[in-house]
Amino acid sequence: MNVVLILLGSCFVLPGLIIGLLRFLKWKRRHRGQRPPFSDLLLRSPGEGLRREIQDLNDEITAFITSASIIPLLLTCVYLISLISERERGSTGRLLFILGIGFGGYLVWKVQKLVESRKNLRIGLAGEMAVGEELNRLMLDGYHVYHDFPTGRFNIDHIVVGPSGVFAVETKAPSKGSRGKRTDEAKVIYDGKRLTFPSWTTTEPIDQAKAQAAWMSKWLSGAVGDPVKVSPMVTIPGWYIERKRPNGIPVLNPKQVKAYLDGKKEAALSETMIKRMCHQLEQKCRDVDLWDWY
Protein backbone atom coordinates (compact mmCIF):
# COMPACT_ATOMS: atom_id res chain seq x y z
CA MET A 1 0.00 0.00 0.00
CA ASN A 2 2.87 2.38 0.80
CA VAL A 3 4.35 1.66 -2.63
CA VAL A 4 1.07 2.56 -4.32
CA LEU A 5 0.81 5.83 -2.40
CA ILE A 6 4.37 6.76 -3.29
CA LEU A 7 3.77 6.11 -6.98
CA LEU A 8 0.48 7.97 -7.05
CA GLY A 9 2.15 10.90 -5.35
CA SER A 10 4.99 10.86 -7.87
CA CYS A 11 2.56 10.94 -10.79
CA PHE A 12 0.55 13.94 -9.64
CA VAL A 13 2.94 15.82 -7.35
CA LEU A 14 6.04 15.79 -9.54
CA PRO A 15 4.53 17.84 -12.41
CA GLY A 16 3.29 20.39 -9.88
CA LEU A 17 6.69 20.60 -8.22
CA ILE A 18 8.45 21.06 -11.55
CA ILE A 19 6.00 23.77 -12.67
CA GLY A 20 6.51 25.46 -9.31
CA LEU A 21 10.30 25.28 -9.74
CA LEU A 22 10.10 26.79 -13.24
CA ARG A 23 8.00 29.68 -11.95
CA PHE A 24 10.29 30.17 -8.97
CA LEU A 25 13.29 30.41 -11.29
CA LYS A 26 11.41 32.93 -13.39
CA TRP A 27 10.60 34.94 -10.25
CA LYS A 28 14.24 34.75 -9.18
CA ARG A 29 15.43 36.05 -12.56
CA ARG A 30 12.94 38.86 -12.30
CA HIS A 31 13.95 39.99 -8.83
CA ARG A 32 17.66 39.19 -8.78
CA GLY A 33 18.78 38.96 -12.39
CA GLN A 34 19.25 41.53 -15.11
CA ARG A 35 16.54 44.12 -15.55
CA PRO A 36 14.88 45.14 -18.82
CA PRO A 37 16.33 48.30 -20.38
CA PHE A 38 13.22 50.27 -19.36
CA SER A 39 10.28 49.68 -17.06
CA ASP A 40 7.41 51.25 -19.04
CA LEU A 41 4.46 49.01 -19.82
CA LEU A 42 3.95 48.25 -23.52
CA LEU A 43 0.79 47.98 -25.61
CA ARG A 44 -0.53 44.49 -26.22
CA SER A 45 0.54 42.85 -29.47
CA PRO A 46 -1.79 40.74 -31.64
CA GLY A 47 -2.59 37.52 -29.80
CA GLU A 48 -0.95 38.61 -26.53
CA GLY A 49 -3.37 36.52 -24.48
CA LEU A 50 -2.71 33.46 -26.66
CA ARG A 51 1.03 33.99 -26.34
CA ARG A 52 0.72 33.87 -22.55
CA GLU A 53 -1.40 30.71 -22.73
CA ILE A 54 1.19 29.07 -24.99
CA GLN A 55 3.93 30.01 -22.54
CA ASP A 56 2.01 28.37 -19.68
CA LEU A 57 1.40 25.25 -21.79
CA ASN A 58 5.11 25.04 -22.57
CA ASP A 59 5.82 24.99 -18.83
CA GLU A 60 3.25 22.22 -18.31
CA ILE A 61 4.61 20.13 -21.18
CA THR A 62 8.14 20.50 -19.80
CA ALA A 63 6.92 19.40 -16.37
CA PHE A 64 5.18 16.27 -17.64
CA ILE A 65 8.04 15.26 -19.93
CA THR A 66 10.47 15.67 -17.05
CA SER A 67 8.18 13.59 -14.85
CA ALA A 68 8.12 10.88 -17.50
CA SER A 69 11.91 10.65 -17.27
CA ILE A 70 11.94 10.64 -13.48
CA ILE A 71 9.23 8.07 -12.78
CA PRO A 72 11.15 5.03 -14.17
CA LEU A 73 14.04 5.94 -11.84
CA LEU A 74 11.62 6.27 -8.95
CA LEU A 75 10.07 2.88 -9.71
CA THR A 76 13.50 1.29 -9.77
CA CYS A 77 14.38 2.86 -6.42
CA VAL A 78 11.16 1.59 -4.84
CA TYR A 79 11.83 -1.90 -6.18
CA LEU A 80 15.37 -1.90 -4.79
CA ILE A 81 14.05 -0.78 -1.43
CA SER A 82 11.62 -3.70 -1.48
CA LEU A 83 14.52 -6.07 -2.18
CA ILE A 84 16.57 -4.69 0.66
CA SER A 85 13.65 -4.99 3.07
CA GLU A 86 13.16 -8.61 1.92
CA ARG A 87 9.57 -8.18 0.85
CA GLU A 88 7.89 -10.51 -1.61
CA ARG A 89 9.82 -9.72 -4.78
CA GLY A 90 7.46 -11.21 -7.35
CA SER A 91 4.30 -9.37 -6.34
CA THR A 92 6.15 -6.09 -5.82
CA GLY A 93 7.76 -6.30 -9.25
CA ARG A 94 4.44 -7.03 -10.95
CA LEU A 95 2.75 -4.18 -9.10
CA LEU A 96 5.49 -1.75 -10.06
CA PHE A 97 5.32 -2.89 -13.69
CA ILE A 98 1.53 -2.39 -13.86
CA LEU A 99 1.71 1.01 -12.16
CA GLY A 100 4.60 2.04 -14.39
CA ILE A 101 2.62 1.18 -17.52
CA GLY A 102 -0.41 3.02 -16.15
CA PHE A 103 1.50 6.17 -15.22
CA GLY A 104 3.41 6.08 -18.50
CA GLY A 105 0.15 5.86 -20.45
CA TYR A 106 -1.33 8.73 -18.46
CA LEU A 107 1.72 10.93 -19.07
CA VAL A 108 1.72 10.18 -22.80
CA TRP A 109 -2.01 10.97 -23.00
CA LYS A 110 -1.59 14.19 -21.00
CA VAL A 111 1.34 15.45 -23.07
CA GLN A 112 -0.52 14.61 -26.29
CA LYS A 113 -3.52 16.67 -25.12
CA LEU A 114 -1.30 19.60 -24.13
CA VAL A 115 0.58 19.51 -27.45
CA GLU A 116 -2.74 19.46 -29.35
CA SER A 117 -4.00 22.44 -27.33
CA ARG A 118 -0.75 24.29 -27.99
CA LYS A 119 -1.03 23.59 -31.73
CA ASN A 120 -4.54 25.08 -31.83
CA LEU A 121 -3.39 28.13 -29.86
CA ARG A 122 -0.48 28.61 -32.25
CA ILE A 123 -2.82 28.54 -35.23
CA GLY A 124 -5.00 31.15 -33.55
CA LEU A 125 -1.94 33.25 -32.69
CA ALA A 126 -0.69 33.08 -36.28
CA GLY A 127 -4.11 34.22 -37.51
CA GLU A 128 -4.23 37.18 -35.13
CA MET A 129 -0.69 38.19 -36.05
CA ALA A 130 -1.53 38.06 -39.78
CA VAL A 131 -4.65 40.19 -39.29
CA GLY A 132 -2.79 42.55 -36.95
CA GLU A 133 -0.15 43.14 -39.59
CA GLU A 134 -2.80 44.18 -42.14
CA LEU A 135 -4.71 46.34 -39.65
CA ASN A 136 -1.56 48.14 -38.54
CA ARG A 137 -1.23 49.47 -42.10
CA LEU A 138 -4.40 51.48 -41.43
CA MET A 139 -2.39 53.71 -39.08
CA LEU A 140 -0.89 55.29 -42.22
CA ASP A 141 -4.41 56.53 -43.00
CA GLY A 142 -5.04 58.03 -39.58
CA TYR A 143 -6.59 55.03 -37.82
CA HIS A 144 -5.74 53.79 -34.35
CA VAL A 145 -5.43 50.05 -33.88
CA TYR A 146 -5.42 48.12 -30.61
CA HIS A 147 -4.93 44.39 -30.20
CA ASP A 148 -6.12 41.75 -27.76
CA PHE A 149 -8.24 44.13 -25.68
CA PRO A 150 -8.82 42.54 -22.23
CA THR A 151 -12.31 42.75 -20.76
CA GLY A 152 -11.79 40.48 -17.77
CA ARG A 153 -13.97 37.65 -19.14
CA PHE A 154 -12.74 37.53 -22.73
CA ASN A 155 -10.42 39.36 -25.11
CA ILE A 156 -11.43 41.31 -28.20
CA ASP A 157 -8.93 40.43 -30.94
CA HIS A 158 -8.62 43.90 -32.52
CA ILE A 159 -10.20 47.34 -32.20
CA VAL A 160 -9.99 49.90 -35.00
CA VAL A 161 -10.81 53.56 -34.34
CA GLY A 162 -10.75 56.21 -37.03
CA PRO A 163 -12.66 58.38 -39.47
CA SER A 164 -14.99 55.51 -40.43
CA GLY A 165 -16.02 54.72 -36.85
CA VAL A 166 -15.13 52.15 -34.21
CA PHE A 167 -14.90 48.45 -35.09
CA ALA A 168 -14.54 45.40 -32.89
CA VAL A 169 -12.78 42.81 -35.03
CA GLU A 170 -13.04 39.09 -34.34
CA THR A 171 -10.42 36.92 -36.05
CA LYS A 172 -10.90 33.26 -36.96
CA ALA A 173 -8.13 31.19 -38.51
CA PRO A 174 -9.49 27.72 -39.31
CA SER A 175 -7.10 25.26 -40.86
CA LYS A 176 -7.53 24.40 -44.51
CA GLY A 177 -8.09 20.92 -45.90
CA SER A 178 -6.00 18.93 -48.33
CA ARG A 179 -3.89 20.49 -51.04
CA GLY A 180 -5.80 18.77 -53.83
CA LYS A 181 -8.48 21.39 -54.51
CA ARG A 182 -6.83 24.60 -53.43
CA THR A 183 -9.61 26.97 -54.55
CA ASP A 184 -12.53 25.01 -53.13
CA GLU A 185 -10.71 24.20 -49.89
CA ALA A 186 -9.89 27.88 -49.29
CA LYS A 187 -13.37 29.32 -49.89
CA VAL A 188 -16.00 30.19 -47.29
CA ILE A 189 -19.54 31.19 -48.29
CA TYR A 190 -21.29 33.93 -46.30
CA ASP A 191 -25.04 34.45 -46.68
CA GLY A 192 -25.38 37.25 -44.13
CA LYS A 193 -26.24 34.87 -41.28
CA ARG A 194 -23.80 31.98 -41.33
CA LEU A 195 -20.41 30.93 -42.63
CA THR A 196 -20.19 27.79 -44.72
CA PHE A 197 -16.74 26.24 -44.89
CA PRO A 198 -15.96 23.24 -47.11
CA SER A 199 -16.91 20.73 -44.40
CA TRP A 200 -18.91 22.61 -41.78
CA THR A 201 -21.23 25.56 -41.16
CA THR A 202 -21.15 27.94 -38.21
CA THR A 203 -22.61 31.18 -36.88
CA GLU A 204 -20.28 31.35 -33.86
CA PRO A 205 -17.80 33.99 -35.19
CA ILE A 206 -20.67 36.28 -36.22
CA ASP A 207 -22.48 35.93 -32.89
CA GLN A 208 -19.22 36.46 -31.02
CA ALA A 209 -18.34 39.60 -33.00
CA LYS A 210 -21.80 41.07 -32.35
CA ALA A 211 -21.61 40.35 -28.62
CA GLN A 212 -18.14 41.86 -28.35
CA ALA A 213 -19.16 44.99 -30.26
CA ALA A 214 -22.16 45.44 -27.95
CA TRP A 215 -19.91 45.08 -24.90
CA MET A 216 -17.37 47.54 -26.28
CA SER A 217 -20.10 50.05 -27.18
CA LYS A 218 -21.40 49.97 -23.61
CA TRP A 219 -17.93 50.19 -22.08
CA LEU A 220 -16.70 53.02 -24.31
CA SER A 221 -19.90 54.99 -23.85
CA GLY A 222 -19.45 54.85 -20.10
CA ALA A 223 -15.74 55.65 -20.33
CA VAL A 224 -16.05 58.79 -22.48
CA GLY A 225 -19.47 59.91 -21.23
CA ASP A 226 -21.09 59.99 -24.68
CA PRO A 227 -22.88 57.34 -26.77
CA VAL A 228 -20.44 55.35 -28.89
CA LYS A 229 -21.48 53.00 -31.66
CA VAL A 230 -19.13 50.05 -32.16
CA SER A 231 -19.59 47.96 -35.30
CA PRO A 232 -18.73 44.24 -35.39
CA MET A 233 -16.44 42.75 -38.02
CA VAL A 234 -15.08 39.25 -38.67
CA THR A 235 -11.78 38.66 -40.43
CA ILE A 236 -10.64 35.28 -41.80
CA PRO A 237 -7.03 35.39 -43.00
CA GLY A 238 -5.98 33.16 -45.89
CA TRP A 239 -9.55 32.40 -47.06
CA TYR A 240 -11.54 33.62 -50.04
CA ILE A 241 -14.93 34.86 -48.85
CA GLU A 242 -17.85 34.57 -51.26
CA ARG A 243 -20.71 36.78 -50.10
CA LYS A 244 -24.16 35.64 -51.28
CA ARG A 245 -26.27 38.45 -49.80
CA PRO A 246 -25.52 42.10 -48.93
CA ASN A 247 -27.07 41.94 -45.44
CA GLY A 248 -25.23 41.00 -42.29
CA ILE A 249 -22.07 42.25 -40.63
CA PRO A 250 -18.85 42.52 -42.66
CA VAL A 251 -16.92 39.24 -42.96
CA LEU A 252 -13.66 39.97 -44.74
CA ASN A 253 -10.26 38.73 -45.64
CA PRO A 254 -7.96 41.19 -43.76
CA LYS A 255 -6.62 42.47 -47.08
CA GLN A 256 -10.14 43.78 -47.81
CA VAL A 257 -10.53 45.82 -44.63
CA LYS A 258 -8.98 49.04 -45.94
CA ALA A 259 -11.26 49.15 -48.99
CA TYR A 260 -14.26 48.49 -46.76
CA LEU A 261 -13.37 51.31 -44.37
CA ASP A 262 -12.70 53.71 -47.24
CA GLY A 263 -16.34 53.28 -48.24
CA LYS A 264 -17.61 54.17 -44.74
CA LYS A 265 -16.13 57.64 -44.33
CA GLU A 266 -19.46 59.35 -44.62
CA ALA A 267 -20.01 58.54 -40.92
CA ALA A 268 -16.82 60.31 -39.85
CA LEU A 269 -15.92 60.77 -36.18
CA SER A 270 -14.51 64.04 -34.89
CA GLU A 271 -10.82 64.16 -34.02
CA THR A 272 -11.68 65.14 -30.44
CA MET A 273 -13.93 62.12 -29.98
CA ILE A 274 -11.31 59.82 -31.47
CA LYS A 275 -8.69 61.11 -29.00
CA ARG A 276 -11.03 60.61 -26.04
CA MET A 277 -11.78 57.03 -27.03
CA CYS A 278 -8.16 56.19 -27.78
CA HIS A 279 -7.09 57.48 -24.38
CA GLN A 280 -9.45 55.01 -22.69
CA LEU A 281 -8.48 52.12 -24.96
CA GLU A 282 -4.78 52.68 -24.44
CA GLN A 283 -5.12 52.62 -20.66
CA LYS A 284 -6.56 49.11 -20.88
CA CYS A 285 -4.18 47.76 -23.53
CA ARG A 286 -0.92 49.08 -22.06
CA ASP A 287 -0.25 46.26 -19.63
CA VAL A 288 2.64 44.24 -21.12
CA ASP A 289 5.48 44.03 -18.59
CA LEU A 290 8.89 43.30 -20.11
CA TRP A 291 9.71 41.32 -16.98
CA ASP A 292 7.45 38.58 -18.35
CA TRP A 293 9.92 38.07 -21.19
CA TYR A 294 12.94 37.70 -18.92
TAGIMO-V953658 format. One record per backbone hydrogen bond with DSSP energy under -0.5 kcal/mol. NH is the residue of the N-H (numbers start at 1). CO is the residue of the C=O. If there is no record, write none. Layout:
NH&CO ; NH&CO
This chain:
5&1 ; 6&2 ; 7&3 ; 8&4 ; 9&5 ; 10&6 ; 11&7 ; 12&8 ; 13&9 ; 14&9 ; 14&10 ; 16&12 ; 17&13 ; 18&14 ; 19&15 ; 20&16 ; 21&17 ; 22&18 ; 23&19 ; 24&20 ; 25&21 ; 26&22 ; 27&23 ; 28&24 ; 29&25 ; 30&26 ; 31&27 ; 32&28 ; 33&28 ; 33&29 ; 42&288 ; 44&285 ; 48&45 ; 51&47 ; 52&48 ; 53&49 ; 54&50 ; 55&51 ; 56&52 ; 57&53 ; 58&54 ; 59&55 ; 60&56 ; 61&57 ; 62&58 ; 63&59 ; 64&60 ; 65&61 ; 66&62 ; 67&63 ; 68&64 ; 69&65 ; 70&66 ; 71&67 ; 72&68 ; 73&69 ; 74&70 ; 75&71 ; 76&72 ; 77&73 ; 78&74 ; 79&75 ; 80&76 ; 81&77 ; 82&78 ; 83&79 ; 84&80 ; 85&81 ; 86&83 ; 87&82 ; 89&87 ; 92&88 ; 93&89 ; 94&90 ; 95&91 ; 96&92 ; 97&93 ; 98&94 ; 99&95 ; 100&96 ; 101&97 ; 102&98 ; 103&99 ; 104&100 ; 105&101 ; 106&102 ; 107&103 ; 108&104 ; 109&105 ; 110&106 ; 111&107 ; 112&108 ; 113&109 ; 114&110 ; 115&111 ; 116&112 ; 117&113 ; 118&114 ; 119&115 ; 120&116 ; 121&117 ; 122&118 ; 123&119 ; 124&120 ; 125&121 ; 126&122 ; 127&123 ; 128&124 ; 129&125 ; 130&126 ; 131&127 ; 132&128 ; 133&129 ; 134&130 ; 135&131 ; 136&132 ; 137&133 ; 137&134 ; 138&135 ; 139&136 ; 140&137 ; 141&138 ; 142&139 ; 143&138 ; 144&161 ; 146&159 ; 147&44 ; 148&157 ; 149&156 ; 151&154 ; 156&149 ; 157&155 ; 158&169 ; 159&146 ; 160&167 ; 161&144 ; 162&165 ; 165&162 ; 166&229 ; 167&160 ; 168&231 ; 169&158 ; 169&167 ; 170&168 ; 170&233 ; 172&235 ; 182&180 ; 185&181 ; 186&182 ; 186&183 ; 187&184 ; 188&240 ; 189&196 ; 190&242 ; 191&194 ; 195&202 ; 196&189 ; 197&195 ; 197&200 ; 202&195 ; 207&203 ; 208&204 ; 209&205 ; 210&206 ; 211&207 ; 212&208 ; 213&209 ; 214&210 ; 215&211 ; 216&212 ; 217&213 ; 218&214 ; 219&215 ; 220&216 ; 221&217 ; 222&218 ; 223&219 ; 224&220 ; 225&221 ; 230&228 ; 231&166 ; 233&168 ; 234&250 ; 235&170 ; 236&252 ; 239&236 ; 240&186 ; 241&239 ; 242&188 ; 242&240 ; 243&241 ; 244&190 ; 244&242 ; 245&190 ; 250&232 ; 252&234 ; 256&253 ; 257&254 ; 260&256 ; 261&257 ; 262&258 ; 263&259 ; 263&260 ; 264&261 ; 265&262 ; 267&264 ; 268&265 ; 274&270 ; 275&271 ; 276&272 ; 277&273 ; 278&274 ; 279&275 ; 280&276 ; 281&277 ; 282&278 ; 283&279 ; 284&280 ; 285&281 ; 286&282 ; 287&42 ; 287&285 ; 288&42 ; 289&287 ; 290&288 ; 292&289 ; 293&290 ; 294&291
